[in-house]
């Protein structure tokens, strides 16, 4: 039976709403597990360096499988990939819960957790594309999706804190079990994601093959990948090093917590307004402007300013990074051939993961030499240079 006629800006909200529910649950699970792993390493009496090593394990296997996952999704298997990712995440949660969860098990299951997360992110982002009929409605769809993921990323740690109560270390084995239950719910929701129609899937499979070399040689792809890595890593570095900055400047822990909450809240708010801003400003100006705004905010954070100004700077930074992170996906989808979108998104996610592992380690050396303020200054400069690069490379296309 033919689908009902939709207007030019219509979105398949049935598919998109199911996807957003799936994204919300899977992000809650992933965030819960990441925080719980950190607590488990403390519980085992391991050195803090092992937190970085275990986190790094989540980036290794995705680097090997990224292209394979992308090619599979590009052949019209987005929902199948989402279900596989959900199953991998559930398996890892059960592995943490049912094993001794010692260092070897943490390394092993975290490596596959990264693979499952890559399956989920690539498939979900491609389902977003499928839920929209054109570029305008696609931006709206991405806005809804990114709000769901942001809420999930915030709720996961809250659940850990709520179940942990006043304890110094929460009940990690119990938390792994809760994550497994939620992961099972994610699998159930994935069963309601509508498969791509066979005719559309066949058409997708017949599209022109794009080699990895050709993809990376596409003008703007390396620039956008670097912008994505810097945007995502900046969000991580704020979470990691704002408490350090507070300790160095004598800022109370309560204020640091509020500052972090403001950052995440403004990121969610920005994504609510993203589609409207996209239509009003345009893709390249919005990308450059939000990255520049985040850079300005980080410069202020790096400076010895009064606390009220710090609050304003963190709000600007969160708002800018919230939209820039959304654009890091949307821009990639816009610039690459349709038959290579999933591969490009896989590479983007892998690059983000490598950046999230390597750049915080480099930031540690910077902090030792300059203090935490130096890290925010360097990230501000990096975002500003990256924004300039995006303006030069992508601006030519939109002027032409």
HUQUI-V794090 format. One record per backbone hydrogen bond with DSSP energy under -0.5 kcal/mol. NH is the residue of the N-H (numbers start at 1). CO is the residue of the C=O. If there is no record, write none. Layout:
nh={NH/NH}
co={CO/CO}
This chain:
nh={10/12/13/16/17/18/19/20/21/22/23/24/25/26/27/28/29/30/31/32/33/34/35/36/37/38/39/40/41/42/43/44/45/46/50/51/52/53/54/55/56/57/58/58/59/60/60/61/63/63/64/64/65/66/69/70/71/72/73/74/75/75/76/77/77/81/82/83/84/85/86/87/88/89/90/91/92/93/94/95/96/97/98/99/106/107/108/109/110/111/112/113/114/115/116/117/118/119/120/121/122/123/124/125/126/127/128/129/130/131/132/132/133/138/139/140/141/142/143/144/145/146/147/148/149/150/151/152/153/154/155/156/157/158/159/160/161/162/163/164/165/167/172/175/176/177/178/179/180/181/182/183/184/185/186/187/188/189/190/191/191/192/193/201/202/203/204/205/206/207/211/215/216/217/218/218/221/224/225/226/227/228/229/230/231/232/233/234/235/236/237/238/239/240/241/242/245/246/247/248/249/250/251/256/257/258/259/260/261/262/263/264/265/266/267/268/269/270/271/272/272/273/274/277/278/279/280/281/282/282/286/287/288/289/290/291/292/293/294/295/296/297/298/299/300/301/302/303/303/305/310/311/312/313/314/315/316/317/318/319/320/321/322/323/324/325/326/327/328/329/329/330/331/333/334/335/336/340/341/344/345/346/347/348/349/350/351/352/353/354/355/356/357/358/359/360/361/362/363/364/365/366/367/368/369/370/371/371/374/375/375/376/377/378/379/380/381/382/383/384/385/386/387/388/389/390/391/392/393/394/395/395/396/397/398/399/400}
co={7/131/11/12/13/14/15/16/17/18/19/20/21/22/23/24/25/26/27/28/29/30/31/32/33/34/35/36/37/38/39/40/42/41/47/48/48/49/50/51/52/53/54/55/56/56/57/57/59/60/60/61/61/62/65/66/67/68/69/70/71/72/73/72/73/77/78/79/80/81/82/83/84/85/86/87/88/89/90/91/92/93/94/95/102/103/104/105/106/107/108/109/110/111/112/113/114/115/116/117/118/119/120/121/122/123/124/125/126/127/128/129/10/134/135/136/137/138/139/140/141/142/143/144/145/146/147/148/149/150/151/152/153/154/155/156/157/158/159/160/161/164/170/171/172/173/174/175/176/177/178/179/180/181/182/183/184/185/186/187/188/189/190/197/198/199/200/201/202/204/209/211/212/213/214/215/218/220/221/222/223/224/225/226/227/228/229/230/231/232/233/234/235/236/237/238/241/242/243/244/245/246/246/252/253/254/255/256/257/258/259/260/261/262/263/264/265/266/267/268/269/269/270/273/274/275/276/277/277/278/282/283/284/285/286/287/288/289/290/291/292/293/294/295/296/297/298/299/300/303/306/307/308/309/310/311/312/313/314/315/316/317/318/319/320/321/322/323/324/325/326/326/327/329/330/331/332/337/338/340/341/342/343/344/345/346/347/348/349/350/351/352/353/354/355/355/357/358/359/360/361/362/363/364/365/366/366/367/371/371/372/372/373/374/375/376/377/378/379/380/381/382/383/384/385/386/387/388/389/390/390/391/392/393/394/395/396}
